[in-house]
Amino acid sequence: MTKTAGYIEAVRARYGLDSWAATARYLGVSDQSVRLWRRGHSMQDCTALRVAELLDICPGRVLADVAAERADCEEVRAAWREVSK
């Protein structure tokens, strides 16, 4: 599971959302976006900030995790992972 998918699942669990569609509405995004994130795509930075706020975690950590998922080479991915620790 990607970090993005984990964050989305954590939002759903924390707020007792009964479906992925409800999770999408709660985040102010489309159902399609949530489906893509659950399949391994990374979320947009603005959504990452919202997720960090909802989960009460450091925004920099979530942004770094998302950036690591987007990275197109392992060296960059490793650097972002180090930042998100």
PAKERO-357488 format. One record per atom (N, C-alpha, C): residue in one letter; atom name; x, z, y. Coordinates in steps of 0.1 Angstrom, whole numbers, plus 5000, padded with zeros to 4 digits. Each point is the difference from the previous one (the first is absolute). Layout:
% residues N
{code = a | site = CA | c1 = X | c3 = Z | c2 = Y}
...
END
This chain:
% residues 85
{code = m | site = N | c1 = 5008 | c3 = 5000 | c2 = 4988}
{code = m | site = CA | c1 = 4992 | c3 = 5000 | c2 = 5012}
{code = m | site = C | c1 = 5009 | c3 = 5000 | c2 = 5012}
{code = t | site = N | c1 = 4996 | c3 = 4992 | c2 = 5010}
{code = t | site = CA | c1 = 5008 | c3 = 5000 | c2 = 5013}
{code = t | site = C | c1 = 4997 | c3 = 5012 | c2 = 5008}
{code = k | site = N | c1 = 5008 | c3 = 5002 | c2 = 5010}
{code = k | site = CA | c1 = 4997 | c3 = 5011 | c2 = 5009}
{code = k | site = C | c1 = 4987 | c3 = 4998 | c2 = 5008}
{code = t | site = N | c1 = 4998 | c3 = 4987 | c2 = 5004}
{code = t | site = CA | c1 = 4988 | c3 = 4997 | c2 = 5007}
{code = t | site = C | c1 = 4988 | c3 = 5003 | c2 = 4992}
{code = a | site = N | c1 = 5000 | c3 = 4996 | c2 = 4987}
{code = a | site = CA | c1 = 4988 | c3 = 5003 | c2 = 4992}
{code = a | site = C | c1 = 4999 | c3 = 5015 | c2 = 4998}
{code = g | site = N | c1 = 5010 | c3 = 5008 | c2 = 4999}
{code = g | site = CA | c1 = 5000 | c3 = 5014 | c2 = 4999}
{code = g | site = C | c1 = 4994 | c3 = 5006 | c2 = 5013}
{code = y | site = N | c1 = 5004 | c3 = 4996 | c2 = 5011}
{code = y | site = CA | c1 = 4994 | c3 = 5005 | c2 = 5013}
{code = y | site = C | c1 = 4985 | c3 = 4997 | c2 = 5000}
{code = i | site = N | c1 = 4996 | c3 = 4988 | c2 = 4997}
{code = i | site = CA | c1 = 4986 | c3 = 4997 | c2 = 5000}
{code = i | site = C | c1 = 4992 | c3 = 5009 | c2 = 4991}
{code = e | site = N | c1 = 5005 | c3 = 5002 | c2 = 4988}
{code = e | site = CA | c1 = 4994 | c3 = 5009 | c2 = 4990}
{code = e | site = C | c1 = 4999 | c3 = 5014 | c2 = 5006}
{code = a | site = N | c1 = 5010 | c3 = 5004 | c2 = 5006}
{code = a | site = CA | c1 = 5001 | c3 = 5014 | c2 = 5006}
{code = a | site = C | c1 = 4989 | c3 = 5001 | c2 = 5011}
{code = v | site = N | c1 = 4998 | c3 = 4990 | c2 = 5008}
{code = v | site = CA | c1 = 4990 | c3 = 5001 | c2 = 5011}
{code = v | site = C | c1 = 4986 | c3 = 5001 | c2 = 4993}
{code = r | site = N | c1 = 4998 | c3 = 4991 | c2 = 4990}
{code = r | site = CA | c1 = 4987 | c3 = 5000 | c2 = 4993}
{code = r | site = C | c1 = 4997 | c3 = 5014 | c2 = 4994}
{code = a | site = N | c1 = 5010 | c3 = 5006 | c2 = 4994}
{code = a | site = CA | c1 = 4998 | c3 = 5013 | c2 = 4993}
{code = a | site = C | c1 = 4998 | c3 = 5011 | c2 = 5011}
{code = r | site = N | c1 = 5008 | c3 = 5000 | c2 = 5010}
{code = r | site = CA | c1 = 5000 | c3 = 5011 | c2 = 5010}
{code = r | site = C | c1 = 4986 | c3 = 5000 | c2 = 5007}
{code = y | site = N | c1 = 4995 | c3 = 4989 | c2 = 5003}
{code = y | site = CA | c1 = 4987 | c3 = 4999 | c2 = 5007}
{code = y | site = C | c1 = 4988 | c3 = 4998 | c2 = 4992}
{code = g | site = N | c1 = 5002 | c3 = 5001 | c2 = 4986}
{code = g | site = CA | c1 = 4988 | c3 = 4999 | c2 = 4991}
{code = g | site = C | c1 = 4993 | c3 = 4987 | c2 = 5001}
{code = l | site = N | c1 = 5007 | c3 = 4989 | c2 = 5003}
{code = l | site = CA | c1 = 4993 | c3 = 4987 | c2 = 5001}
{code = l | site = C | c1 = 4997 | c3 = 4995 | c2 = 4986}
{code = d | site = N | c1 = 4987 | c3 = 4995 | c2 = 4998}
{code = d | site = CA | c1 = 4995 | c3 = 4997 | c2 = 4987}
{code = d | site = C | c1 = 5003 | c3 = 4986 | c2 = 4995}
{code = s | site = N | c1 = 5006 | c3 = 4992 | c2 = 5009}
{code = s | site = CA | c1 = 5003 | c3 = 4986 | c2 = 4995}
{code = s | site = C | c1 = 5012 | c3 = 4994 | c2 = 5009}
{code = w | site = N | c1 = 5005 | c3 = 4989 | c2 = 4995}
{code = w | site = CA | c1 = 5011 | c3 = 4994 | c2 = 5008}
{code = w | site = C | c1 = 4994 | c3 = 4994 | c2 = 5013}
{code = a | site = N | c1 = 4987 | c3 = 4995 | c2 = 4999}
{code = a | site = CA | c1 = 4994 | c3 = 4995 | c2 = 5012}
{code = a | site = C | c1 = 4998 | c3 = 5011 | c2 = 5010}
{code = a | site = N | c1 = 4997 | c3 = 5012 | c2 = 4996}
{code = a | site = CA | c1 = 4999 | c3 = 5011 | c2 = 5009}
{code = a | site = C | c1 = 5013 | c3 = 5003 | c2 = 5006}
{code = t | site = N | c1 = 5010 | c3 = 4999 | c2 = 4992}
{code = t | site = CA | c1 = 5014 | c3 = 5003 | c2 = 5005}
{code = t | site = C | c1 = 5004 | c3 = 4990 | c2 = 5011}
{code = a | site = N | c1 = 4997 | c3 = 4987 | c2 = 4997}
{code = a | site = CA | c1 = 5002 | c3 = 4990 | c2 = 5010}
{code = a | site = C | c1 = 4993 | c3 = 5002 | c2 = 5013}
{code = r | site = N | c1 = 4987 | c3 = 5004 | c2 = 4999}
{code = r | site = CA | c1 = 4993 | c3 = 5003 | c2 = 5012}
{code = r | site = C | c1 = 5006 | c3 = 5012 | c2 = 5008}
{code = y | site = N | c1 = 5004 | c3 = 5010 | c2 = 4993}
{code = y | site = CA | c1 = 5006 | c3 = 5012 | c2 = 5006}
{code = y | site = C | c1 = 5013 | c3 = 4997 | c2 = 5007}
{code = l | site = N | c1 = 5007 | c3 = 4990 | c2 = 4994}
{code = l | site = CA | c1 = 5013 | c3 = 4996 | c2 = 5007}
{code = l | site = C | c1 = 4998 | c3 = 4989 | c2 = 5010}
{code = g | site = N | c1 = 4988 | c3 = 4995 | c2 = 5001}
{code = g | site = CA | c1 = 4997 | c3 = 4989 | c2 = 5010}
{code = g | site = C | c1 = 5006 | c3 = 4987 | c2 = 4996}
{code = v | site = N | c1 = 5001 | c3 = 4997 | c2 = 4987}
{code = v | site = CA | c1 = 5006 | c3 = 4987 | c2 = 4995}
{code = v | site = C | c1 = 4990 | c3 = 4994 | c2 = 4990}
{code = s | site = N | c1 = 5003 | c3 = 4988 | c2 = 4996}
{code = s | site = CA | c1 = 4991 | c3 = 4993 | c2 = 4991}
{code = s | site = C | c1 = 5002 | c3 = 5005 | c2 = 4986}
{code = d | site = N | c1 = 4990 | c3 = 4997 | c2 = 4992}
{code = d | site = CA | c1 = 5001 | c3 = 5003 | c2 = 4985}
{code = d | site = C | c1 = 5012 | c3 = 4992 | c2 = 4994}
{code = q | site = N | c1 = 5001 | c3 = 4988 | c2 = 5005}
{code = q | site = CA | c1 = 5011 | c3 = 4991 | c2 = 4995}
{code = q | site = C | c1 = 5014 | c3 = 5007 | c2 = 5002}
{code = s | site = N | c1 = 5001 | c3 = 5006 | c2 = 5012}
{code = s | site = CA | c1 = 5013 | c3 = 5006 | c2 = 5003}
{code = s | site = C | c1 = 5003 | c3 = 5011 | c2 = 4990}
{code = v | site = N | c1 = 4990 | c3 = 5009 | c2 = 4997}
{code = v | site = CA | c1 = 5002 | c3 = 5010 | c2 = 4990}
{code = v | site = C | c1 = 5003 | c3 = 4995 | c2 = 4987}
{code = r | site = N | c1 = 4993 | c3 = 4989 | c2 = 4996}
{code = r | site = CA | c1 = 5003 | c3 = 4994 | c2 = 4986}
{code = r | site = C | c1 = 5014 | c3 = 4995 | c2 = 5000}
{code = l | site = N | c1 = 5005 | c3 = 4994 | c2 = 5010}
{code = l | site = CA | c1 = 5014 | c3 = 4995 | c2 = 5001}
{code = l | site = C | c1 = 5010 | c3 = 5011 | c2 = 4999}
{code = w | site = N | c1 = 4997 | c3 = 5011 | c2 = 5007}
{code = w | site = CA | c1 = 5010 | c3 = 5012 | c2 = 5000}
{code = w | site = C | c1 = 5000 | c3 = 5006 | c2 = 4986}
{code = r | site = N | c1 = 4989 | c3 = 5001 | c2 = 4993}
{code = r | site = CA | c1 = 4999 | c3 = 5005 | c2 = 4987}
{code = r | site = C | c1 = 5008 | c3 = 4992 | c2 = 4990}
{code = r | site = N | c1 = 5001 | c3 = 4987 | c2 = 5003}
{code = r | site = CA | c1 = 5007 | c3 = 4990 | c2 = 4991}
{code = r | site = C | c1 = 5015 | c3 = 4999 | c2 = 5004}
{code = g | site = N | c1 = 5005 | c3 = 5008 | c2 = 5009}
{code = g | site = CA | c1 = 5014 | c3 = 4999 | c2 = 5003}
{code = g | site = C | c1 = 5004 | c3 = 4995 | c2 = 5013}
{code = h | site = N | c1 = 4991 | c3 = 4995 | c2 = 5008}
{code = h | site = CA | c1 = 5003 | c3 = 4995 | c2 = 5014}
{code = h | site = C | c1 = 5002 | c3 = 5012 | c2 = 5009}
{code = s | site = N | c1 = 5008 | c3 = 4999 | c2 = 5010}
{code = s | site = CA | c1 = 5002 | c3 = 5011 | c2 = 5010}
{code = s | site = C | c1 = 4990 | c3 = 4999 | c2 = 5011}
{code = m | site = N | c1 = 4997 | c3 = 5012 | c2 = 5006}
{code = m | site = CA | c1 = 4990 | c3 = 5000 | c2 = 5011}
{code = m | site = C | c1 = 5007 | c3 = 4997 | c2 = 5013}
{code = q | site = N | c1 = 4992 | c3 = 4997 | c2 = 5010}
{code = q | site = CA | c1 = 5005 | c3 = 4998 | c2 = 5014}
{code = q | site = C | c1 = 5005 | c3 = 5013 | c2 = 5006}
{code = d | site = N | c1 = 5008 | c3 = 4999 | c2 = 5010}
{code = d | site = CA | c1 = 5006 | c3 = 5012 | c2 = 5006}
{code = d | site = C | c1 = 4989 | c3 = 5008 | c2 = 5007}
{code = c | site = N | c1 = 4991 | c3 = 4994 | c2 = 5006}
{code = c | site = CA | c1 = 4989 | c3 = 5008 | c2 = 5007}
{code = c | site = C | c1 = 4992 | c3 = 5008 | c2 = 4990}
{code = t | site = N | c1 = 4998 | c3 = 4994 | c2 = 4988}
{code = t | site = CA | c1 = 4992 | c3 = 5007 | c2 = 4990}
{code = t | site = C | c1 = 5009 | c3 = 5012 | c2 = 4994}
{code = a | site = N | c1 = 5013 | c3 = 4997 | c2 = 4999}
{code = a | site = CA | c1 = 5009 | c3 = 5010 | c2 = 4995}
{code = a | site = C | c1 = 5000 | c3 = 5012 | c2 = 5009}
{code = l | site = N | c1 = 5000 | c3 = 4998 | c2 = 5013}
{code = l | site = CA | c1 = 4999 | c3 = 5011 | c2 = 5009}
{code = l | site = C | c1 = 4987 | c3 = 5008 | c2 = 4998}
{code = r | site = N | c1 = 4989 | c3 = 4993 | c2 = 4998}
{code = r | site = CA | c1 = 4987 | c3 = 5007 | c2 = 4998}
{code = r | site = C | c1 = 5000 | c3 = 5008 | c2 = 4987}
{code = v | site = N | c1 = 5006 | c3 = 4994 | c2 = 4990}
{code = v | site = CA | c1 = 5001 | c3 = 5007 | c2 = 4987}
{code = v | site = C | c1 = 5009 | c3 = 5013 | c2 = 5001}
{code = a | site = N | c1 = 5011 | c3 = 4999 | c2 = 5007}
{code = a | site = CA | c1 = 5008 | c3 = 5012 | c2 = 5003}
{code = a | site = C | c1 = 4992 | c3 = 5011 | c2 = 5007}
{code = e | site = N | c1 = 4992 | c3 = 4996 | c2 = 5010}
{code = e | site = CA | c1 = 4992 | c3 = 5009 | c2 = 5007}
{code = e | site = C | c1 = 4990 | c3 = 5007 | c2 = 4991}
{code = l | site = N | c1 = 4993 | c3 = 4992 | c2 = 4992}
{code = l | site = CA | c1 = 4990 | c3 = 5005 | c2 = 4991}
{code = l | site = C | c1 = 5006 | c3 = 5009 | c2 = 4989}
{code = l | site = N | c1 = 5012 | c3 = 4998 | c2 = 4996}
{code = l | site = CA | c1 = 5006 | c3 = 5008 | c2 = 4989}
{code = l | site = C | c1 = 5009 | c3 = 5011 | c2 = 5006}
{code = d | site = N | c1 = 5001 | c3 = 5000 | c2 = 5013}
{code = d | site = CA | c1 = 5008 | c3 = 5010 | c2 = 5007}
{code = d | site = C | c1 = 5015 | c3 = 5000 | c2 = 4995}
{code = i | site = N | c1 = 5005 | c3 = 4988 | c2 = 5000}
{code = i | site = CA | c1 = 5014 | c3 = 4998 | c2 = 4996}
{code = i | site = C | c1 = 5008 | c3 = 4993 | c2 = 5011}
{code = c | site = N | c1 = 5013 | c3 = 5000 | c2 = 5000}
{code = c | site = CA | c1 = 5008 | c3 = 4994 | c2 = 5010}
{code = c | site = C | c1 = 4997 | c3 = 4985 | c2 = 5000}
{code = p | site = N | c1 = 4997 | c3 = 4994 | c2 = 5012}
{code = p | site = CA | c1 = 4997 | c3 = 4986 | c2 = 5001}
{code = p | site = C | c1 = 5013 | c3 = 4992 | c2 = 4997}
{code = g | site = N | c1 = 5011 | c3 = 5005 | c2 = 5003}
{code = g | site = CA | c1 = 5013 | c3 = 4992 | c2 = 4997}
{code = g | site = C | c1 = 5002 | c3 = 4998 | c2 = 4986}
{code = r | site = N | c1 = 4996 | c3 = 5010 | c2 = 4992}
{code = r | site = CA | c1 = 5001 | c3 = 4999 | c2 = 4985}
{code = r | site = C | c1 = 4991 | c3 = 4989 | c2 = 4995}
{code = v | site = N | c1 = 4988 | c3 = 5000 | c2 = 5004}
{code = v | site = CA | c1 = 4990 | c3 = 4990 | c2 = 4995}
{code = v | site = C | c1 = 5005 | c3 = 4986 | c2 = 5005}
{code = l | site = N | c1 = 5004 | c3 = 4999 | c2 = 5012}
{code = l | site = CA | c1 = 5005 | c3 = 4987 | c2 = 5006}
{code = l | site = C | c1 = 5012 | c3 = 4995 | c2 = 4992}
{code = a | site = N | c1 = 5009 | c3 = 5009 | c2 = 4997}
{code = a | site = CA | c1 = 5012 | c3 = 4997 | c2 = 4992}
{code = a | site = C | c1 = 4997 | c3 = 4995 | c2 = 4986}
{code = d | site = N | c1 = 4990 | c3 = 5007 | c2 = 4994}
{code = d | site = CA | c1 = 4996 | c3 = 4996 | c2 = 4986}
{code = d | site = C | c1 = 4994 | c3 = 4987 | c2 = 5000}
{code = v | site = N | c1 = 4991 | c3 = 4997 | c2 = 5010}
{code = v | site = CA | c1 = 4994 | c3 = 4986 | c2 = 5002}
{code = v | site = C | c1 = 5011 | c3 = 4990 | c2 = 5002}
{code = a | site = N | c1 = 5009 | c3 = 5003 | c2 = 5009}
{code = a | site = CA | c1 = 5011 | c3 = 4990 | c2 = 5003}
{code = a | site = C | c1 = 5008 | c3 = 4997 | c2 = 4987}
{code = a | site = N | c1 = 5003 | c3 = 5011 | c2 = 4992}
{code = a | site = CA | c1 = 5007 | c3 = 4998 | c2 = 4987}
{code = a | site = C | c1 = 4993 | c3 = 4991 | c2 = 4991}
{code = e | site = N | c1 = 4987 | c3 = 5001 | c2 = 5000}
{code = e | site = CA | c1 = 4992 | c3 = 4991 | c2 = 4991}
{code = e | site = C | c1 = 5000 | c3 = 4986 | c2 = 5005}
{code = r | site = N | c1 = 5001 | c3 = 4998 | c2 = 5013}
{code = r | site = CA | c1 = 5000 | c3 = 4986 | c2 = 5005}
{code = r | site = C | c1 = 5014 | c3 = 4994 | c2 = 4999}
{code = a | site = N | c1 = 5010 | c3 = 5007 | c2 = 4999}
{code = a | site = CA | c1 = 5014 | c3 = 4995 | c2 = 5000}
{code = a | site = C | c1 = 5002 | c3 = 4990 | c2 = 4989}
{code = d | site = N | c1 = 5008 | c3 = 4989 | c2 = 5004}
{code = d | site = CA | c1 = 5001 | c3 = 4989 | c2 = 4991}
{code = d | site = C | c1 = 5014 | c3 = 5000 | c2 = 4992}
{code = c | site = N | c1 = 5008 | c3 = 5011 | c2 = 5002}
{code = c | site = CA | c1 = 5012 | c3 = 5001 | c2 = 4992}
{code = c | site = C | c1 = 5002 | c3 = 5015 | c2 = 4997}
{code = e | site = N | c1 = 5006 | c3 = 5003 | c2 = 4989}
{code = e | site = CA | c1 = 5001 | c3 = 5013 | c2 = 4995}
{code = e | site = C | c1 = 5009 | c3 = 5009 | c2 = 5009}
{code = e | site = N | c1 = 5009 | c3 = 4995 | c2 = 5007}
{code = e | site = CA | c1 = 5009 | c3 = 5007 | c2 = 5009}
{code = e | site = C | c1 = 4991 | c3 = 5006 | c2 = 5012}
{code = v | site = N | c1 = 4992 | c3 = 4992 | c2 = 5005}
{code = v | site = CA | c1 = 4991 | c3 = 5004 | c2 = 5011}
{code = v | site = C | c1 = 4990 | c3 = 5010 | c2 = 4995}
{code = r | site = N | c1 = 4994 | c3 = 4997 | c2 = 4988}
{code = r | site = CA | c1 = 4991 | c3 = 5009 | c2 = 4994}
{code = r | site = C | c1 = 5006 | c3 = 5014 | c2 = 4998}
{code = a | site = N | c1 = 5012 | c3 = 5001 | c2 = 4995}
{code = a | site = CA | c1 = 5007 | c3 = 5012 | c2 = 4998}
{code = a | site = C | c1 = 5002 | c3 = 5008 | c2 = 5013}
{code = a | site = N | c1 = 5004 | c3 = 4993 | c2 = 5011}
{code = a | site = CA | c1 = 5002 | c3 = 5006 | c2 = 5013}
{code = a | site = C | c1 = 4987 | c3 = 5006 | c2 = 5005}
{code = w | site = N | c1 = 4989 | c3 = 4993 | c2 = 4999}
{code = w | site = CA | c1 = 4987 | c3 = 5006 | c2 = 5004}
{code = w | site = C | c1 = 4996 | c3 = 5012 | c2 = 4991}
{code = r | site = N | c1 = 5003 | c3 = 4999 | c2 = 4988}
{code = r | site = CA | c1 = 4997 | c3 = 5012 | c2 = 4991}
{code = r | site = C | c1 = 5007 | c3 = 5012 | c2 = 5004}
{code = e | site = N | c1 = 5013 | c3 = 4998 | c2 = 5004}
{code = e | site = CA | c1 = 5008 | c3 = 5011 | c2 = 5004}
{code = e | site = C | c1 = 4994 | c3 = 5006 | c2 = 5013}
{code = v | site = N | c1 = 4995 | c3 = 4992 | c2 = 5009}
{code = v | site = CA | c1 = 4994 | c3 = 5005 | c2 = 5012}
{code = v | site = C | c1 = 4988 | c3 = 5008 | c2 = 4997}
{code = s | site = N | c1 = 4992 | c3 = 4996 | c2 = 4990}
{code = s | site = CA | c1 = 4987 | c3 = 5007 | c2 = 4998}
{code = s | site = C | c1 = 5001 | c3 = 5013 | c2 = 4992}
{code = k | site = N | c1 = 5012 | c3 = 5004 | c2 = 4996}
{code = k | site = CA | c1 = 5002 | c3 = 5012 | c2 = 4993}
{code = k | site = C | c1 = 4998 | c3 = 5012 | c2 = 5009}
END
